[in-house]
Every structure is written in C-alpha cells, then in structure tokens.
Amino acid sequence: MEGEYYYIKDSERFGPVNKDLLVRMIDHNTYIWSYGYNDWTEARNVPDIKNALDQRFAAPPFIPPFQQQAKQATKPRYEAPRYVPEPAKPNHGMHSLYIWLFVSTLIILAIRSASAVAEMDAFNCMQRDDLEFAQKVFTTASLINLFLFPFFIVFYIVFMKILYRGWKLMQINDPRLTPGKIVGYLFIPFYNLYWIFIAIGSWSKHANRRLQQLNISHEVGSGIGISLAISALTSFLLAIIQVIVRSMLVYEPSGEMILGAQIVSILYYFNFSIAFVLIILFSKQIHDFSKLTSERS
C-alpha cells in the first residue's frame, strides 16, 4: 500500500513499515523500496526520507556552558542510548554451512570410492566364474554404502539451507521464486528433474542482477550451476540404467553383460563424483555472493 516502506538490513528484507518507523530504523545508505519505485534505492535518493534522516542525525544546537549545567541538573538520571544502525556483519552462518558441506562431501566421496572398488572386484570375480565370492563382495559393497546414509542426510540438509539462503539474498518480488518454493519443489519426484534447472541452473542469472542493483562490480559464472543441473539429471538416468543392467545380469551373467555392467558402474561413479565437486563449487559461489552482499548492504 502507498505510504508503506520496505528496507534491507544485514542482507534481509524488513517491512512493511510506515515512514516514521522507517526513519528510526535506517540511515542514509540503507536500501529502501515502496510502491511506485522502479527498484530498490538508497534512502539518500528519496527527498522526503533524506530530509527526515537529516533532521534525525543533525548535530544538536550549541548551548553555552552555564545553560548546559542548568540542563544537566534537571536531566533524568537514566536516559535511553541513541539508536545507531549497526554496521553489516560477515555472514558467519553461511561460512559454517559451507564447512559442514565440504567435510560431509569428502566423507561421502571416500566411502563411495571404497564401495566402487569393492564392486569392481566383484565384477572381476564374475568374469572368472567365481559367482559365490562375487556375491560376497557385492554384499560387502552394500554394507559399505550403508555408512553413507547419515552423511547423506547431513549433506542434503546443509545444501538445502545454503540454497535457501542463496535465493533469500536475491530480494526477488516474484511469488514463483520464493526461497521456500525453490527448495520445496526439489522434493517433488520427477518434477524436480526440471526444477533443478530453475533452482540451480538459473541462480547465477538472478545473482548477477542483484549485484548490479547493489552496484557491485562482480559477475557470477553460470557454467557451474548449469553443469550441476545436467550432472544431477545424468546421475538419475545412469542410476536407472544401472538397476536395469544388474537385474539382467542376475539372469544372464555373460561376459558381455558383465562388461556392460562395469562400464555403467564406472560412468555412474564418475558422474557421481563430478556432481559432488560441482555442488561444492556452486555452494562456494553462494558463499562468496553472501559475503559481497552483506558487506555492501
């Protein structure tokens, strides 16, 4: 509604508030927005808000010493301190999330590598017609994969929080691209195969638009996000192919089928590793973007 304002503080949007409350909560460098504005702008660029801020931060009138003593005598013993806007603080929360993501990724890749080596040994045993030992090795690989479960949970939760914060920093007024919808739609089966290109693939485009609004001379590369979306889709397809090939291998353990299963497994593990590396790089982009916008706002 007209007369209501929004403002940015510590990379978060607040509002709506009326003009009087707005003037008490901001300074001249704070970005504000109200209905009728084309875009976010600094408070110093809006004449009526600037005048109100000038009055608020104006120096007090000179009072001769003898008048100051008289005024001090009638001054209350306790007086509320004057409000001074806090400077922007580094986003330590984002840094901690990135460290958690990095550590969990290293653990997942280490365990997955051990599982991959065990499965390759199992395929070699099948080629030597030692099916009984191959089955034991496959069982061992499955047990190794069980250790991935808790680390996958930690990894997924942390990455979703990073992605949520990455979109929250955009200050987008499009109801289709709220942080909650960006993350929530990734949990919808099959639809998320399309949505990942929106949530991750298009993030850099909106990030660069936000940096331009803040007059920050930095550009976020789009290649990492798009590559990650493609890698995630490829991992899904390879996982399906891997299940089909292994199911056929149970009924027809021929040399050609074993070789085909090996090739599919190698491709799957390779793409799996690439995807996790891209997730780390993509999260680093969000981390750096968060630092830039926090310092500017």
C-alpha positions as CSV (number, residue, x, y, z in Angstrom):
1,M,0.0,0.0,0.0
2,E,1.1,3.6,-0.5
3,G,2.9,5.0,2.5
4,E,4.4,1.7,3.4
5,Y,8.1,1.0,3.0
6,Y,10.5,-1.9,2.9
7,Y,14.2,-1.8,3.8
8,I,17.3,-4.0,3.7
9,K,19.4,-4.6,6.8
10,D,22.1,-7.4,7.2
11,S,21.0,-8.8,3.8
12,E,17.4,-9.3,5.0
13,R,14.3,-7.5,3.9
14,F,12.0,-5.9,6.5
15,G,8.6,-4.3,6.2
16,P,6.1,-3.0,5.6
17,V,6.6,-0.1,8.0
18,N,5.3,3.5,8.0
19,K,7.6,6.5,7.3
20,D,8.2,7.4,11.0
21,L,9.3,3.9,11.9
22,L,11.4,3.6,8.7
23,V,13.3,6.8,9.6
24,R,14.1,5.4,13.1
25,M,15.4,2.1,11.7
26,I,17.6,3.2,8.7
27,D,20.4,5.6,7.8
28,H,21.2,7.4,4.5
29,N,22.9,4.4,2.9
30,T,20.1,1.9,3.6
31,Y,18.3,0.5,0.5
32,I,14.5,1.1,0.7
33,W,11.6,0.4,-1.6
34,S,7.9,1.5,-1.7
35,Y,5.1,1.2,-4.1
36,G,5.8,3.3,-7.1
37,Y,9.5,2.9,-7.0
38,N,11.1,1.3,-10.1
39,D,13.8,-0.5,-8.0
40,W,15.5,-0.5,-4.6
41,T,17.3,2.7,-3.9
42,E,19.4,4.3,-1.2
43,A,17.4,6.4,1.3
44,R,19.6,9.4,0.4
45,N,18.0,9.4,-3.1
46,V,14.4,9.9,-1.8
47,P,13.9,13.6,-0.9
48,D,11.4,13.3,1.9
49,I,13.2,10.4,3.6
50,K,16.5,12.2,3.2
51,N,15.1,15.3,4.9
52,A,13.8,13.3,7.8
53,L,17.1,11.5,8.2
54,D,19.0,14.8,8.0
55,Q,16.9,16.1,10.9
56,R,17.4,12.9,12.9
57,F,21.2,12.9,12.5
58,A,21.6,16.6,12.7
59,A,24.1,18.0,15.3
60,P,22.4,19.4,18.5
61,P,22.3,23.2,18.9
62,F,25.1,24.9,20.7
63,I,24.3,25.5,24.4
64,P,26.5,27.8,26.5
65,P,28.3,26.1,29.4
66,F,26.1,27.8,32.1
67,Q,23.0,26.6,30.3
68,Q,24.4,23.1,30.0
69,Q,24.9,22.9,33.8
70,A,21.4,24.0,34.4
71,K,20.1,21.5,31.9
72,Q,22.3,18.7,33.4
73,A,20.8,19.4,36.8
74,T,17.3,18.7,35.5
75,K,18.4,15.8,33.3
76,P,17.0,12.4,34.3
77,R,19.4,10.1,36.0
78,Y,18.9,7.4,33.3
79,E,18.5,8.0,29.6
80,A,18.0,5.6,26.7
81,P,21.0,5.5,24.4
82,R,20.7,7.0,21.0
83,Y,20.0,4.4,18.3
84,V,22.9,3.9,15.8
85,P,22.4,1.5,13.0
86,E,24.8,-1.5,13.3
87,P,27.3,-2.0,10.5
88,A,26.9,-5.0,8.3
89,K,28.4,-8.1,9.8
90,P,30.1,-11.0,8.0
91,N,27.8,-13.9,7.3
92,H,29.4,-16.4,9.7
93,G,26.4,-18.7,9.4
94,M,27.0,-19.2,5.7
95,H,30.7,-19.9,6.2
96,S,29.8,-22.6,8.8
97,L,27.4,-24.3,6.5
98,Y,29.9,-24.4,3.7
99,I,32.5,-26.0,6.0
100,W,29.9,-28.7,7.0
101,L,29.1,-29.3,3.4
102,F,32.8,-29.6,2.4
103,V,33.6,-32.1,5.2
104,S,30.5,-34.3,4.5
105,T,31.3,-34.3,0.8
106,L,34.8,-35.6,1.5
107,I,33.5,-38.4,3.7
108,I,30.8,-39.4,1.2
109,L,33.3,-39.5,-1.7
110,A,35.7,-41.6,0.4
111,I,33.1,-44.1,1.3
112,R,31.7,-44.2,-2.2
113,S,35.2,-44.8,-3.6
114,A,35.6,-47.8,-1.3
115,S,32.3,-49.2,-2.4
116,A,33.2,-48.7,-6.1
117,V,36.5,-50.6,-5.7
118,A,34.6,-53.5,-4.0
119,E,32.1,-53.6,-6.8
120,M,34.8,-53.7,-9.5
121,D,36.4,-56.6,-7.7
122,A,33.0,-58.4,-7.7
123,F,32.7,-57.9,-11.4
124,N,36.2,-59.3,-11.9
125,C,35.2,-62.4,-9.9
126,M,32.1,-62.9,-12.1
127,Q,34.3,-62.8,-15.2
128,R,36.4,-65.6,-13.6
129,D,33.1,-67.5,-12.9
130,D,33.6,-67.2,-9.2
131,L,30.0,-66.2,-8.6
132,E,29.9,-67.2,-4.9
133,F,32.8,-65.0,-4.0
134,A,31.4,-62.2,-6.2
135,Q,28.1,-62.3,-4.3
136,K,30.1,-61.9,-1.0
137,V,31.9,-58.9,-2.4
138,F,28.7,-57.3,-3.6
139,T,27.3,-57.8,-0.1
140,T,30.4,-56.1,1.3
141,A,29.9,-53.1,-1.0
142,S,26.3,-52.8,0.0
143,L,27.3,-52.8,3.7
144,I,29.8,-50.0,2.9
145,N,27.1,-48.0,1.3
146,L,25.0,-48.2,4.5
147,F,27.6,-45.9,6.1
148,L,26.6,-43.2,3.6
149,F,23.1,-42.8,4.9
150,P,23.8,-40.4,7.9
151,F,26.3,-38.4,5.9
152,F,23.8,-38.1,3.0
153,I,21.2,-36.7,5.4
154,V,23.6,-34.1,6.8
155,F,24.8,-33.2,3.3
156,Y,21.3,-32.8,1.9
157,I,20.1,-30.7,4.8
158,V,23.1,-28.4,4.7
159,F,23.0,-27.9,0.9
160,M,19.3,-27.1,1.0
161,K,19.9,-24.5,3.7
162,I,22.7,-23.0,1.6
163,L,20.5,-22.9,-1.5
164,Y,17.6,-21.4,0.5
165,R,19.9,-18.6,1.8
166,G,21.3,-18.1,-1.7
167,W,17.8,-17.3,-3.0
168,K,16.8,-15.3,0.0
169,L,19.6,-12.9,-0.7
170,M,18.1,-12.0,-4.1
171,Q,15.2,-9.9,-2.7
172,I,13.1,-11.1,-5.6
173,N,9.5,-9.9,-5.6
174,D,8.3,-12.8,-7.8
175,P,6.0,-15.1,-5.8
176,R,7.0,-18.0,-8.0
177,L,10.7,-17.8,-6.9
178,T,10.4,-17.5,-3.1
179,P,13.2,-19.4,-1.2
180,G,10.6,-21.8,0.2
181,K,9.3,-22.8,-3.2
182,I,12.8,-23.1,-4.7
183,V,13.7,-25.7,-2.0
184,G,10.3,-27.3,-1.6
185,Y,9.8,-28.1,-5.3
186,L,13.1,-30.1,-5.3
187,F,11.4,-32.7,-3.1
188,I,8.7,-33.4,-5.7
189,P,9.6,-36.6,-7.6
190,F,10.3,-36.3,-11.3
191,Y,9.2,-32.6,-11.3
192,N,12.5,-31.9,-9.5
193,L,14.4,-33.0,-12.6
194,Y,13.0,-29.9,-14.4
195,W,13.0,-27.7,-11.3
196,I,16.7,-28.2,-10.6
197,F,17.4,-26.2,-13.8
198,I,15.4,-23.3,-12.2
199,A,16.7,-23.6,-8.6
200,I,20.4,-24.2,-9.5
201,G,20.8,-23.5,-13.2
202,S,19.3,-20.0,-13.2
203,W,20.6,-18.9,-9.8
204,S,23.7,-17.1,-11.3
205,K,21.4,-15.0,-13.6
206,H,19.5,-13.6,-10.7
207,A,22.6,-13.2,-8.6
208,N,24.2,-11.1,-11.2
209,R,21.1,-9.0,-11.5
210,R,21.2,-8.4,-7.7
211,L,24.9,-7.4,-7.8
212,Q,24.0,-4.8,-10.5
213,Q,21.3,-3.4,-8.2
214,L,23.9,-3.0,-5.4
215,N,26.5,-1.5,-7.9
216,I,29.0,-4.4,-7.2
217,S,31.4,-5.0,-10.0
218,H,31.5,-8.8,-9.8
219,E,30.0,-11.4,-12.1
220,V,28.9,-14.9,-11.0
221,G,29.7,-17.5,-13.7
222,S,26.7,-19.5,-15.0
223,G,28.6,-22.6,-16.0
224,I,28.8,-24.3,-12.6
225,G,25.1,-24.1,-11.9
226,I,24.1,-25.4,-15.3
227,S,26.7,-28.2,-15.2
228,L,25.5,-29.2,-11.8
229,A,21.9,-29.4,-13.0
230,I,22.9,-31.5,-16.0
231,S,25.1,-33.8,-13.8
232,A,22.2,-34.4,-11.4
233,L,19.9,-35.4,-14.3
234,T,22.6,-37.6,-15.7
235,S,23.1,-39.3,-12.4
236,F,19.4,-40.1,-12.2
237,L,19.4,-41.7,-15.7
238,L,22.6,-43.7,-15.0
239,A,21.2,-45.0,-11.7
240,I,18.1,-46.3,-13.6
241,I,20.3,-47.9,-16.3
242,Q,22.5,-49.4,-13.6
243,V,19.5,-51.1,-11.9
244,I,18.2,-52.5,-15.2
245,V,21.6,-53.9,-16.2
246,R,22.2,-55.5,-12.9
247,S,18.7,-57.0,-12.9
248,M,19.5,-58.6,-16.3
249,L,22.9,-59.7,-15.0
250,V,21.2,-62.0,-12.5
251,Y,19.5,-63.9,-15.3
252,E,22.3,-63.7,-17.9
253,P,25.8,-63.4,-16.3
254,S,27.6,-63.5,-19.7
255,G,30.9,-61.8,-20.4
256,E,29.2,-59.1,-22.4
257,M,26.6,-58.3,-19.7
258,I,29.3,-58.2,-17.0
259,L,31.4,-55.8,-19.1
260,G,28.3,-53.6,-19.8
261,A,27.5,-53.5,-16.1
262,Q,31.1,-52.5,-15.3
263,I,31.0,-49.7,-17.8
264,V,27.7,-48.4,-16.5
265,S,29.0,-48.5,-12.9
266,I,32.2,-46.6,-13.8
267,L,30.2,-43.9,-15.6
268,Y,27.8,-43.7,-12.7
269,Y,30.6,-43.3,-10.1
270,F,32.5,-40.9,-12.2
271,N,29.4,-38.7,-12.7
272,F,28.5,-39.1,-9.0
273,S,31.9,-37.7,-8.1
274,I,31.7,-34.8,-10.6
275,A,28.3,-33.9,-9.2
276,F,29.6,-33.6,-5.7
277,V,32.5,-31.5,-6.8
278,L,30.2,-29.2,-8.7
279,I,28.0,-28.9,-5.6
280,I,31.0,-27.7,-3.6
281,L,31.9,-25.1,-6.3
282,F,28.2,-24.0,-6.6
283,S,28.0,-23.6,-2.8
284,K,31.2,-21.6,-2.9
285,Q,29.6,-19.2,-5.3
286,I,26.7,-18.7,-2.9
287,H,29.1,-18.2,-0.1
288,D,31.1,-15.5,-1.9
289,F,27.8,-13.9,-3.1
290,S,26.6,-13.8,0.5
291,K,29.8,-12.1,1.6
292,L,29.7,-9.5,-1.1
293,T,26.0,-8.5,-0.5
294,S,26.5,-8.5,3.3
295,E,29.4,-6.1,3.0
296,R,27.5,-3.8,0.6
297,S,24.2,-3.6,2.5
